[in-house]
């Protein structure tokens, strides 16, 4: 049952959509679709749990100790969205349609999307997992979506 999985705090969100040629719509619209359908419309999970499963949990699992949470000293990768305006527009016919409602995106503290438009800022990094699986890097249920 997809809704039961989505509501389980232990899971994460990702997309296996690939780019190149004519990709599956989820390559562009996966996270918008989750927000639109399962957070806003069906209320299967809260916005904070969705963000935790899309950012905090994956950072914990991959051992990215300075990402995934809004905390002092952490890399400022942030997304500001208007939940009421979120609409995943990617389709099989036109998979490159961006999701509406994502107003601002900061990558490493620099604005990459402003008022829903790309700024051309390219401040991303290649992320690598730590080699050690202990301490904060170990996947656990100890951190909640409200942290």
Z-matrix of the N, CA and C atoms (Angstrom, degrees):
N
C 1 1.441
C 2 1.527 1 109.48
N 3 1.312 2 117.15 1 115.08
C 4 1.464 3 121.57 2 -174.28
C 5 1.525 4 112.14 3 -63.88
N 6 1.304 5 118.28 4 -36.94
C 7 1.459 6 119.90 5 -178.83
C 8 1.522 7 111.62 6 -67.71
N 9 1.316 8 117.85 7 -37.60
C 10 1.464 9 120.75 8 176.90
C 11 1.522 10 110.56 9 -64.98
N 12 1.333 11 117.04 10 -41.49
C 13 1.466 12 120.76 11 177.32
C 14 1.528 13 110.42 12 -63.15
N 15 1.325 14 116.82 13 -46.17
C 16 1.460 15 120.39 14 -177.90
C 17 1.521 16 111.74 15 -60.10
N 18 1.317 17 117.73 16 -36.01
C 19 1.460 18 121.81 17 -178.16
C 20 1.525 19 112.92 18 -79.59
N 21 1.324 20 118.58 19 -13.60
C 22 1.463 21 122.52 20 -178.65
C 23 1.527 22 109.43 21 -76.24
N 24 1.319 23 116.44 22 121.28
C 25 1.460 24 121.93 23 -176.56
C 26 1.529 25 113.30 24 -62.63
N 27 1.320 26 118.06 25 -20.70
C 28 1.467 27 120.58 26 -177.05
C 29 1.519 28 113.45 27 -74.17
N 30 1.311 29 118.36 28 -17.88
C 31 1.460 30 121.38 29 -176.62
C 32 1.513 31 112.97 30 -83.06
N 33 1.318 32 114.81 31 172.88
C 34 1.459 33 122.01 32 174.40
C 35 1.522 34 108.30 33 -132.57
N 36 1.305 35 115.86 34 173.35
C 37 1.456 36 121.14 35 175.22
C 38 1.517 37 109.05 36 -116.97
N 39 1.299 38 115.23 37 142.83
C 40 1.459 39 120.99 38 174.68
C 41 1.518 40 106.74 39 -155.59
N 42 1.302 41 115.71 40 -179.79
C 43 1.453 42 120.14 41 173.02
C 44 1.516 43 108.21 42 -135.15
N 45 1.309 44 115.52 43 141.31
C 46 1.464 45 119.39 44 174.82
C 47 1.523 46 110.16 45 -104.43
N 48 1.333 47 115.69 46 12.93
C 49 1.456 48 119.75 47 176.72
C 50 1.520 49 109.85 48 -66.55
N 51 1.319 50 116.98 49 134.32
C 52 1.460 51 120.63 50 -178.91
C 53 1.521 52 109.79 51 -107.24
N 54 1.319 53 115.04 52 151.95
C 55 1.454 54 120.87 53 177.56
C 56 1.516 55 108.97 54 -92.85
N 57 1.289 56 115.76 55 161.84
C 58 1.459 57 120.82 56 -179.06
C 59 1.510 58 109.38 57 108.17
N 60 1.312 59 115.98 58 137.05
C 61 1.452 60 119.06 59 -177.54
C 62 1.511 61 109.57 60 63.41
N 63 1.309 62 115.58 61 -131.91
C 64 1.467 63 121.27 62 178.04
C 65 1.524 64 107.51 63 -113.96
N 66 1.343 65 117.47 64 93.54
C 67 1.464 66 120.50 65 -174.28
C 68 1.525 67 112.59 66 -71.79
N 69 1.313 68 114.86 67 166.82
C 70 1.463 69 121.74 68 172.68
C 71 1.534 70 107.67 69 -65.66
N 72 1.328 71 119.19 70 145.82
C 73 1.469 72 121.13 71 179.80
C 74 1.525 73 113.87 72 -56.01
N 75 1.323 74 118.20 73 -26.45
C 76 1.463 75 119.48 74 -178.62
C 77 1.528 76 112.56 75 -67.92
N 78 1.336 77 117.92 76 -17.58
C 79 1.462 78 119.50 77 177.28
C 80 1.527 79 110.45 78 -60.93
N 81 1.304 80 117.45 79 -31.95
C 82 1.460 81 122.65 80 -179.90
C 83 1.528 82 111.56 81 -105.11
N 84 1.320 83 118.01 82 -37.42
C 85 1.456 84 120.88 83 -167.28
C 86 1.508 85 118.02 84 -109.87
N 87 1.330 86 119.50 85 10.74
C 88 1.468 87 120.49 86 -174.10
C 89 1.529 88 113.10 87 -58.76
N 90 1.314 89 117.42 88 -50.13
C 91 1.461 90 119.93 89 -175.26
C 92 1.525 91 111.59 90 -72.36
N 93 1.314 92 116.70 91 -35.80
C 94 1.460 93 119.92 92 174.60
C 95 1.514 94 111.71 93 -62.73
N 96 1.333 95 116.88 94 -39.91
C 97 1.466 96 121.16 95 179.16
C 98 1.528 97 110.51 96 -64.19
N 99 1.324 98 117.61 97 -41.36
C 100 1.467 99 120.16 98 178.12
C 101 1.524 100 110.25 99 -62.63
N 102 1.337 101 116.55 100 -47.01
C 103 1.468 102 119.75 101 178.62
C 104 1.523 103 111.62 102 -60.18
N 105 1.315 104 115.53 103 -46.19
C 106 1.463 105 120.70 104 -176.43
C 107 1.528 106 111.91 105 -66.27
N 108 1.308 107 116.27 106 -54.15
C 109 1.464 108 120.81 107 -171.41
C 110 1.523 109 113.18 108 -81.60
N 111 1.341 110 116.78 109 -47.94
C 112 1.463 111 119.42 110 -168.92
C 113 1.526 112 114.48 111 -98.02
N 114 1.341 113 117.27 112 -22.52
C 115 1.464 114 119.43 113 176.11
C 116 1.529 115 109.86 114 -92.60
N 117 1.309 116 116.92 115 -57.42
C 118 1.467 117 120.03 116 -174.91
C 119 1.528 118 113.08 117 -77.81
N 120 1.336 119 117.94 118 -55.95
C 121 1.462 120 120.52 119 -170.61
C 122 1.524 121 113.67 120 -76.08
N 123 1.315 122 117.79 121 -44.98
C 124 1.473 123 120.35 122 -175.88
C 125 1.522 124 113.45 123 -100.44
N 126 1.336 125 117.70 124 -11.86
C 127 1.463 126 123.48 125 179.93
C 128 1.529 127 112.55 126 52.19
N 129 1.326 128 115.88 127 41.74
C 130 1.465 129 121.65 128 178.46
C 131 1.529 130 110.31 129 -73.94
N 132 1.320 131 117.39 130 -33.38
C 133 1.452 132 121.74 131 177.52
C 134 1.519 133 108.81 132 -143.67
N 135 1.323 134 115.11 133 158.05
C 136 1.460 135 120.85 134 -178.55
C 137 1.528 136 109.92 135 -79.31
N 138 1.325 137 117.43 136 159.22
C 139 1.468 138 118.87 137 175.05
C 140 1.525 139 112.36 138 -57.50
N 141 1.341 140 117.68 139 -39.56
C 142 1.466 141 119.21 140 -178.73
C 143 1.523 142 111.53 141 -66.92
N 144 1.331 143 118.71 142 -37.53
C 145 1.463 144 120.24 143 177.06
C 146 1.524 145 110.53 144 -67.98
N 147 1.317 146 117.55 145 -38.41
C 148 1.464 147 120.08 146 178.29
C 149 1.519 148 110.10 147 -61.35
N 150 1.340 149 117.36 148 -46.42
C 151 1.464 150 121.00 149 -179.92
C 152 1.525 151 110.18 150 -63.83
N 153 1.320 152 117.36 151 -41.16
C 154 1.469 153 120.97 152 178.00
C 155 1.531 154 110.94 153 -60.12
N 156 1.329 155 116.66 154 -43.94
C 157 1.464 156 120.67 155 -178.31
C 158 1.526 157 112.26 156 -72.14
N 159 1.334 158 117.27 157 -21.57
C 160 1.461 159 121.30 158 179.86
C 161 1.525 160 112.56 159 -94.17
N 162 1.338 161 117.94 160 -18.72
C 163 1.467 162 120.33 161 -174.84
C 164 1.530 163 112.79 162 -129.32
N 165 1.321 164 117.55 163 -60.62
C 166 1.459 165 121.16 164 -175.64
C 167 1.517 166 114.05 165 -64.64
N 168 1.327 167 116.62 166 -50.98
C 169 1.478 168 120.21 167 -179.84
C 170 1.522 169 112.03 168 -58.65
N 171 1.337 170 118.80 169 -50.43
C 172 1.468 171 118.31 170 179.03
C 173 1.532 172 112.43 171 -60.27
N 174 1.335 173 117.81 172 -38.70
C 175 1.466 174 120.14 173 178.08
C 176 1.522 175 110.52 174 -62.79
N 177 1.335 176 117.09 175 -41.49
C 178 1.466 177 120.64 176 177.19
C 179 1.524 178 110.92 177 -62.20
N 180 1.310 179 116.58 178 -47.86
C 181 1.466 180 121.39 179 -177.06
C 182 1.520 181 111.14 180 -61.98
N 183 1.330 182 116.77 181 -40.62
C 184 1.467 183 120.81 182 -177.92
C 185 1.521 184 113.19 183 -85.36
N 186 1.327 185 117.48 184 -3.31
C 187 1.455 186 120.26 185 179.01
C 188 1.520 187 113.16 186 73.24
N 189 1.315 188 117.72 187 28.26
C 190 1.464 189 122.23 188 178.30
C 191 1.522 190 107.57 189 -87.92
N 192 1.300 191 115.96 190 89.59
C 193 1.461 192 121.77 191 -167.21
C 194 1.521 193 114.97 192 -73.52
N 195 1.332 194 118.14 193 -12.77
C 196 1.464 195 119.21 194 -179.40
C 197 1.523 196 111.91 195 -115.70
N 198 1.323 197 117.24 196 24.04
C 199 1.465 198 121.39 197 -176.96
C 200 1.526 199 110.38 198 -141.57
N 201 1.310 200 113.96 199 165.20
C 202 1.455 201 120.02 200 173.02
C 203 1.514 202 115.28 201 94.41
N 204 1.326 203 117.22 202 -12.00
C 205 1.461 204 121.99 203 -179.19
C 206 1.521 205 109.13 204 -136.32
N 207 1.324 206 116.21 205 154.61
C 208 1.460 207 121.15 206 174.56
C 209 1.522 208 106.27 207 -92.08
N 210 1.337 209 114.92 208 96.88
C 211 1.459 210 121.63 209 -178.38
C 212 1.523 211 108.80 210 -144.02
N 213 1.323 212 115.39 211 152.52
C 214 1.457 213 120.10 212 176.91
C 215 1.528 214 109.70 213 -58.98
N 216 1.331 215 116.17 214 133.20
C 217 1.454 216 121.87 215 179.24
C 218 1.520 217 114.16 216 88.67
N 219 1.322 218 117.71 217 -9.48
C 220 1.465 219 121.11 218 178.51
C 221 1.527 220 109.73 219 -86.74
N 222 1.326 221 116.41 220 154.40
C 223 1.456 222 121.79 221 176.92
C 224 1.528 223 108.53 222 -63.62
N 225 1.329 224 115.65 223 133.54
C 226 1.470 225 120.67 224 -176.59
C 227 1.520 226 110.71 225 -86.32
N 228 1.329 227 116.48 226 76.86
C 229 1.462 228 123.24 227 170.41
C 230 1.526 229 105.49 228 -100.74
N 231 1.320 230 116.66 229 104.58
C 232 1.462 231 121.20 230 -172.42
C 233 1.520 232 111.07 231 -132.44
N 234 1.321 233 115.74 232 148.06
C 235 1.461 234 122.15 233 175.99
C 236 1.526 235 107.70 234 -128.40
N 237 1.328 236 116.36 235 127.01
C 238 1.463 237 121.64 236 174.76
C 239 1.521 238 107.68 237 -108.12
N 240 1.333 239 115.57 238 122.63
C 241 1.463 240 119.09 239 -179.18
C 242 1.521 241 109.93 240 -132.05
N 243 1.315 242 114.47 241 155.17
C 244 1.461 243 122.78 242 175.41
C 245 1.523 244 106.40 243 -102.11
N 246 1.328 245 116.79 244 103.16
C 247 1.459 246 121.15 245 -174.11
C 248 1.524 247 111.94 246 -56.35
N 249 1.315 248 117.63 247 -37.52
C 250 1.466 249 120.13 248 179.85
C 251 1.527 250 112.32 249 -66.94
N 252 1.332 251 117.02 250 -24.46
C 253 1.469 252 121.07 251 -177.21
C 254 1.527 253 113.42 252 -98.94
N 255 1.342 254 117.74 253 -7.09
C 256 1.467 255 119.78 254 -177.40
C 257 1.525 256 110.21 255 -63.36
N 258 1.321 257 114.87 256 128.31
C 259 1.460 258 121.62 257 177.42
C 260 1.521 259 108.16 258 -148.38
N 261 1.323 260 116.35 259 112.80
C 262 1.469 261 121.21 260 178.61
C 263 1.524 262 107.81 261 -76.43
N 264 1.309 263 116.59 262 115.35
C 265 1.464 264 121.69 263 -172.50
C 266 1.520 265 114.65 264 -101.03
N 267 1.324 266 118.14 265 -10.98
C 268 1.463 267 120.49 266 -178.58
C 269 1.529 268 110.13 267 -64.38
N 270 1.323 269 116.07 268 136.18
C 271 1.466 270 122.31 269 178.99
C 272 1.520 271 108.77 270 -131.14
N 273 1.322 272 116.65 271 171.17
C 274 1.459 273 120.07 272 175.26
C 275 1.523 274 110.43 273 -63.22
N 276 1.322 275 116.68 274 -36.34
C 277 1.463 276 120.81 275 -179.47
C 278 1.523 277 111.54 276 -72.42
N 279 1.346 278 117.24 277 -36.93
C 280 1.460 279 122.28 278 -177.57
C 281 1.531 280 109.18 279 -137.33
N 282 1.340 281 117.39 280 78.23
C 283 1.457 282 121.18 281 -173.17
C 284 1.529 283 115.10 282 -73.15
N 285 1.323 284 118.32 283 -7.79
C 286 1.463 285 120.49 284 -177.10
C 287 1.529 286 113.59 285 -94.49
N 288 1.321 287 118.04 286 8.84
C 289 1.466 288 121.30 287 177.83
C 290 1.526 289 109.44 288 -73.26
N 291 1.317 290 116.31 289 125.05
C 292 1.454 291 121.21 290 -178.64
C 293 1.527 292 111.11 291 -75.52
N 294 1.315 293 115.32 292 159.41
C 295 1.457 294 122.38 293 178.25
C 296 1.521 295 109.88 294 -79.67
N 297 1.316 296 117.04 295 130.82
C 298 1.465 297 121.81 296 174.87
C 299 1.521 298 109.70 297 -75.13
N 300 1.322 299 115.93 298 155.18
C 301 1.456 300 121.54 299 173.82
C 302 1.512 301 114.88 300 98.56
N 303 1.325 302 118.03 301 -8.43
C 304 1.459 303 121.46 302 176.75
C 305 1.526 304 106.98 303 -91.24
N 306 1.327 305 116.02 304 98.53
C 307 1.460 306 121.64 305 -170.49
C 308 1.525 307 113.46 306 -82.03
N 309 1.337 308 117.09 307 -43.81
C 310 1.465 309 121.23 308 -176.96
C 311 1.518 310 109.57 309 -137.53
N 312 1.330 311 115.02 310 140.70
C 313 1.459 312 121.74 311 173.44
C 314 1.521 313 107.21 312 -133.22
N 315 1.316 314 116.14 313 126.66
C 316 1.456 315 121.49 314 173.88
C 317 1.515 316 107.98 315 -110.47
N 318 1.306 317 116.10 316 131.41
C 319 1.463 318 122.58 317 176.76
C 320 1.524 319 106.34 318 -119.53
N 321 1.317 320 116.27 319 115.29
C 322 1.459 321 119.76 320 -177.27
C 323 1.518 322 112.41 321 59.73
N 324 1.332 323 116.55 322 31.17
C 325 1.454 324 121.11 323 178.39
C 326 1.515 325 114.91 324 84.33
N 327 1.314 326 117.95 325 -1.56
C 328 1.468 327 121.55 326 179.38
C 329 1.524 328 109.70 327 -107.71
N 330 1.319 329 116.01 328 141.77
C 331 1.460 330 121.57 329 -176.66
C 332 1.525 331 110.14 330 -73.34
N 333 1.336 332 116.07 331 118.01
C 334 1.469 333 122.19 332 178.13
C 335 1.525 334 111.48 333 -103.05
N 336 1.333 335 116.76 334 -26.77
C 337 1.467 336 122.74 335 174.95
C 338 1.522 337 106.75 336 -134.05
N 339 1.325 338 115.93 337 129.30
C 340 1.461 339 121.54 338 179.09
C 341 1.519 340 108.67 339 -132.26
N 342 1.320 341 116.19 340 127.54
C 343 1.468 342 121.73 341 -176.02
C 344 1.526 343 111.65 342 52.72
N 345 1.324 344 115.94 343 38.36
C 346 1.462 345 121.46 344 176.71
C 347 1.514 346 115.40 345 79.32
N 348 1.331 347 118.29 346 3.76
C 349 1.467 348 122.06 347 -178.04
C 350 1.522 349 110.42 348 -117.82
N 351 1.336 350 116.90 349 137.55
C 352 1.463 351 121.85 350 177.09
C 353 1.524 352 109.80 351 -63.90
N 354 1.330 353 116.20 352 137.93
C 355 1.466 354 121.19 353 -179.46
C 356 1.522 355 112.31 354 -93.55
N 357 1.316 356 117.52 355 -13.89
C 358 1.457 357 121.00 356 -175.06
C 359 1.520 358 112.68 357 92.42
N 360 1.329 359 116.96 358 -6.17
C 361 1.465 360 121.70 359 178.20
C 362 1.523 361 109.39 360 -65.58
N 363 1.312 362 115.68 361 129.71
C 364 1.470 363 120.91 362 178.40
C 365 1.525 364 107.65 363 -126.52
N 366 1.310 365 115.15 364 87.90
C 367 1.453 366 120.86 365 -174.59
C 368 1.519 367 112.35 366 -115.84
N 369 1.315 368 118.02 367 14.77
C 370 1.460 369 120.64 368 -177.81
C 371 1.517 370 112.67 369 -73.45
N 372 1.303 371 115.42 370 163.59
C 373 1.461 372 123.13 371 178.23
C 374 1.518 373 109.52 372 -125.55
N 375 1.316 374 115.99 373 153.22
C 376 1.457 375 120.56 374 168.04
C 377 1.521 376 106.00 375 -75.61
N 378 1.318 377 116.93 376 125.04
C 379 1.457 378 121.14 377 -177.57
C 380 1.512 379 110.08 378 -100.50
N 381 1.302 380 114.85 379 136.32
C 382 1.456 381 120.36 380 178.47
C 383 1.524 382 108.56 381 -124.55
N 384 1.304 383 115.21 382 140.98
C 385 1.454 384 120.69 383 177.41
C 386 1.520 385 109.66 384 -70.84
N 387 1.328 386 116.05 385 155.74
C 388 1.457 387 119.15 386 172.20
C 389 1.521 388 108.27 387 -73.40
N 390 1.322 389 116.85 388 158.19
C 391 1.463 390 121.11 389 179.06
C 392 1.522 391 112.02 390 -81.37
N 393 1.303 392 116.52 391 -18.83
C 394 1.456 393 119.29 392 -176.83
C 395 1.522 394 110.68 393 -97.19
N 396 1.319 395 115.93 394 142.11
C 397 1.459 396 121.01 395 177.45
C 398 1.512 397 108.11 396 -115.90
N 399 1.289 398 115.48 397 77.69
C 400 1.451 399 121.01 398 178.65
C 401 1.508 400 109.51 399 -157.55
N 402 1.306 401 116.35 400 170.13
C 403 1.457 402 119.62 401 179.92
C 404 1.515 403 111.51 402 58.37
N 405 1.317 404 116.88 403 -132.30
C 406 1.463 405 121.73 404 -176.72
C 407 1.517 406 113.15 405 -67.38
N 408 1.336 407 117.90 406 -20.82
C 409 1.463 408 119.83 407 -176.36
C 410 1.526 409 112.42 408 -77.33
N 411 1.314 410 117.90 409 -19.28
C 412 1.461 411 120.09 410 -177.78
C 413 1.528 412 110.05 411 -72.58
N 414 1.334 413 116.64 412 127.61
C 415 1.465 414 118.66 413 176.05
C 416 1.526 415 110.32 414 -60.84
N 417 1.302 416 116.72 415 128.43
C 418 1.460 417 119.83 416 179.42
C 419 1.519 418 109.22 417 -149.39
N 420 1.297 419 114.74 418 172.37
C 421 1.456 420 120.37 419 176.76
C 422 1.522 421 111.22 420 -100.82
N 423 1.340 422 117.01 421 9.17
C 424 1.452 423 120.03 422 -174.81
C 425 1.520 424 113.57 423 -68.63
N 426 1.335 425 117.58 424 -30.35
C 427 1.460 426 120.39 425 179.56
C 428 1.517 427 108.38 426 -89.42
N 429 1.289 428 116.42 427 131.48
C 430 1.463 429 119.31 428 -179.18
C 431 1.518 430 110.43 429 -98.09
N 432 1.307 431 115.67 430 166.26
C 433 1.464 432 121.68 431 179.28
C 434 1.520 433 111.33 432 -66.27
N 435 1.319 434 117.72 433 -18.85
C 436 1.462 435 120.41 434 -177.80
C 437 1.517 436 113.23 435 -89.08
N 438 1.347 437 118.84 436 -2.05
C 439 1.460 438 121.88 437 179.78
C 440 1.488 439 111.46 438 -70.07
